Amino acid sequence: MALLHRSQRDDPLEAPAGPLPGGAEQAFWLLRAAFTVAPILFGLDKFANVLVDWPAYLAPWVDGIVPGTAQQAMWAVGVVEVVAGLVVAWRPVIGGVLVALWLAGIIVNLVSTGSYLDVALRDVGLLAGALALALLARSRTEREPVTG
């Protein structure tokens, strides 16, 4: 049986990944866990509004272009966030980028309100973390030797 490097396969996202050196492996798992659990929990809370009144965070211009009420928009947001968390769990390379793009949209929404700038700045840090997860996950897939 020949050993193939991960990058020599037809689909680089199909097989499980190999470990990274040193603390990079722990960083990967920490980010993967955080970006799986947090979007799912925040997404589910969009239906309950326990943590905060989520519709208040929706920019008026966004509320004006999406159909339905602000709460209904938050329900849609919640579904997207739950799906994003599940994608991170399943395929962190794709999920990390998906979460980063979603956070970029949230940042634009928050900055355009003129309020919640502290939350927008926090989300910039989260966006960087989501991209770091995607990069670490990609590095893991490129490292994996595969038999076959």
Secondary structure, DSSP 8 states (H G I E B T S, - for coil): --EEEGGGSS-TTSS-----STHHHHHHHHHHHHHHHHHHHHHHHTTT--SS-GGGGS-HHHHHHSSS-HHHHHHHHHHHHHHHHHHHHH-HHHHHHHHHHHHHHHHHHHHHHTS-HHHHHHHHHHHHHHHHHHHHHHHHHHH-EEE-
